[in-house]
């Protein structure tokens, strides 16, 4: 049986193939990148939907957001290559992760009435938190912080590859900068249940702890099979998230180990003083739990799950990719907008956005007890029992297959080799590093112009 041959269409140096996903703000395509030297690679092209591409303010903030995010090089963050503009629209070019997002994977498991294995859920969240913490603490070489907060940590923004890799995508700076009525029309819908109370309360002076809460809600959902927060409509859901009083996890999933329940509870504390102080602290607690709960755990467990769960789709995707032939026609010119955005300009724009939002009426201090709402009994946030702090304790041996960025490269592996977890030495001021690292810092990648 012969397959119908298809021809790619060209945008700049990218040969666009099949559409692999569609969401509230973009549709995603696979594409082949062919450089002047003949080298090829598969990348993802996210086409910004027309209603958002028509907003100059949104595109401007998108440019600044991705300029900063493009500096991040970490095994648990999808690499940003370019933001291109062509006659066909705006496209975000990023690392192609051969797999599915966590939302789709979770839905697939639910359809089969199959729960997450505890060890797999804990492992993937520890990996996601490792990338999240790296973004939170990233600074320029001169010590200035990038002040990145994800703002949209949710299952659809966690990618799982078929070989068990975990990658974060889509920091939410540009979305947060959009007018409230526009974001409410599509982008925020479905994401409210993963917000922190302070984010749902309209506080735009968000810190890393907001992402910590969001990560807690995602892990809660993986472990018990139910969202932490539900309501009949979006407005009621916002108030539910603000109250931050989910059903006790131990009641919904009594089989869970008590230590894990306590870890999730601490991540989801309404009062920030009682929450984990950082994504790294949350990650370290999960790693310690995983060591004790499943000492022989290997990433191959997640790999086997993904390949068995998506076996039919994986075969179909391979067949589809083989159907395409590369077009020899001249492609539409494309401009890489990230080349026109300096690091200083991007940091200033994001900082100005945060400063302007602070001028709004201040939100309720979420370190105080929540107010009593009509028909509801007020409950305070009792401090959690003290959990042991692990500091910079290294992950379990298996997790070391994707080590945190401060780990040295594997033996006989150059520091800047593909797959190396140690960033190359800095060559310019436009590089980032977490404050806890001594040099080397992450170099700003050299962008090749679109053709």
Secondary structure, DSSP 8 states (H G I E B T S, - for coil): -----EE-EEETTEEEEEEEEE-SSEEEEEEEEE-TTS-EEEEEEEEE-HHHHT-HHHHHHHHHHHHHHTT---TTB--EEEEEEETTEEEEEEE--SEEEHHHHHHHHHHTT----HHHHHHHHHHHHHHHHHHHHEEETTS-B-----S--SGGGEEEETTS-EEE---SHHHHHS-HHHHHTTTSTTTGGGS-HHHHTT-----HHHHHHHHHHHHHHHHHSS-S---SSHHHHHHHHHHT----HHHH-TTS-HHHHHHHHHHT-SSGGGS-SSHHHHHHHHHHHHHHH-TT--THHHHHHHHHHTHHHHHHHHHHHHHEE---S--B--EEGGGG--HHHHHHHHHHHHHHHHTS-----TTS-----TT---------------TT----TTGGGG--TTS---TT--TTSTT-SS-----SSS-EEETT--S--B---------
